């Protein structure tokens, strides 16, 4: 069986950030999907932090059926939710929490839904051309030796002081769940799910645009740091001081380094910690979330190995990243450029590819 893994499509993202607003890009993804037996949508498929759910689903209806139709009948689509489309699982999670006692969430928990729920609407959209559909969370085993998850649990462990990392630190302190006691998906959900629900509620009820992946406040700060000068140097001093203060306040280890390479290292190390905490016994673990594909040839290969020996691969993103992450001269080779995916067959290592490269 041949599998294609894509993540961070962010369909419905505002300001033209999603590359899938372009028909040629949709055709490129559709052409790749036509060659596989299984398509894995590895989280942040639909952007639910910048517009109401109904509008995001409408945007998805203009893209996803075209991609899945190219696969033909009898193929399978697997959805694994991320942090930006976590709300797709809200009704299921509520029913699960209300059961007595709730079944523990495992590394691959089947997600079931009811007819009127948003996930059912997405399922109908994806099966209209004859494909089968299933949802799993927080990840899915693609082979006995290959596990795939969106990767958002890394936000509890990264040392980069982003919004979700700070929120996770505050929730951990409030709930008295130390970082070193996170051992199951339920442990991570206790800390992170309330943050996702709050951010979704804001976007559902107002015109406030919540930061999406590489956008928003973090991007503006990173751009100023890269530009240097008095503003950049002053900002670096301020960020470093803030990180130290928050760490002293009990939010865990934080670093004031926000350069592109520093962010990348912090994110991969954070994900490796989550993989180790969860006891994922796999040779390969696939993830997205960071919008940076890897490992690419210029990367330090040792960084991409979890403490237990699992090799990590990131499936990149399908959004426009700005100059804060990609300098114009770097775009043709940047690990942040759109169009990355991971190919997987019955045997052999997963392969990182880019479907938009000429």
C-alpha angles and dihedrals in degrees: 000000000000119000132193118201121198130169142179098033089151091196108194096030111151129240093038094288096140111082087207089077083081116083092213091056091049089051092051091053091044092052091053091046090053089065098055139072096214132034117198116199099200103198140293087056092142123036107233099166100070105046140011119291093250092057093046091051090049089054090049091051089063093055117023100055089055091052095046093043088062089061094061130214123324096030123119134236119198122194122202111181123226133195097281094050096031089118089073085076097045098102092045091048092050092052091047092051091050094054117101105262104359114233111250116257110244132196087272113028117173111235115216124189142188129244099260098043124107091246089057090054089052091047091053089049092053098043098047091101096048103271120133121239137204136166127215133180144239087353146331135237107234093179133357088267100034125074125179130196134157093250103228092129086077088075089080091057109034115107092215108107098230124152097262092044091054091045091051091050092052092046091050090052093046094048093038093235108145117213092243092057096062104114108144140039088253090059091055093044092055089060103035107032095070090054091052092047092052093049091048091050091055093052092045094054106034146029092251110127113222117214111271120206107292095007137086129035097346090055093051091050092048091049092053091048091052092049090057117191124117095311093049094048092046091049092051090054090049094048092048091050092048092049091053092048093050092047090051087050091063103262094125133249112341134173128208091212109111102165116130094255092046092051091048094051093046093051096048092046090049091053091047088055092051091049090051094046092051092049094233103185100201138123091222131027118192123202144158128186099107095070089226116110120216167265092353121179094265094053127104101255092207091063090063096062121090120223092261092052100261113147113230127217127184119208096208124214147282100225136098110262116200133225092282088073103021124037111210093248091051098050098096092058104023119128086220095061116115127256105055122146139162123240120206133182134182092275137023133038122312112261126222112219138166116228095193099054112111 
